[in-house]
Amino acid sequence: MTSLNGHRTGTGVDDEEAVLADITAMLANLLDEYGLDDVEIRMDTTFNRDLELESIDLVTLAGLLEEKYGNRVNFAEFLAGMEFDEIIELTVGRLVEHVVASLKATEAS
């Protein structure tokens, strides 16, 4: 379901799949700049080990998330609440879960 402003609404697995598709597209765009267009992105894909993204790439991803979701998803705040080791092991799935939870929280308020 889509709201008047074009954002997906609703709850459930399809939300997670939609957010995963959005984040996969963002990452594919980011990786394409490095000539890495054949990387498979799944929920268990890590940003550091699997995608070899640098901190500047995470800043770019934060900007892409803000473009897509506005201030409903705060990636910088999400990362700020983590220990360094958690950031190094951050998976796409954990980000997807954060985005879905953030979107649900703003829908509920």
Residue pairs with C-beta under 8 A, 6 or more apart in sequence:
1 8
1 9
1 10
2 8
2 9
3 9
7 69
7 103
8 15
8 18
9 107
11 104
15 100
15 103
15 104
16 96
16 97
16 100
19 96
19 99
19 100
19 103
20 43
20 92
20 93
20 96
22 68
23 41
23 65
23 92
23 95
23 96
23 99
24 41
24 92
26 61
26 64
26 65
26 68
27 41
27 51
27 61
27 92
28 37
28 39
28 41
29 64
30 53
30 57
30 60
30 61
30 64
31 37
31 39
31 51
39 50
39 51
41 51
41 92
42 92
42 93
43 91
43 92
43 93
43 96
44 91
44 92
44 93
45 51
45 91
45 92
45 93
46 89
46 90
46 91
46 92
47 53
47 57
47 58
47 90
47 91
47 92
47 95
48 87
48 88
48 89
48 90
49 88
49 89
53 61
58 75
58 79
61 75
62 75
62 76
65 73
65 75
65 99
66 73
66 75
69 99
69 102
69 103
72 102
72 103
72 106
73 98
73 99
73 102
73 103
74 102
75 95
78 95
78 98
79 87
79 90
82 90
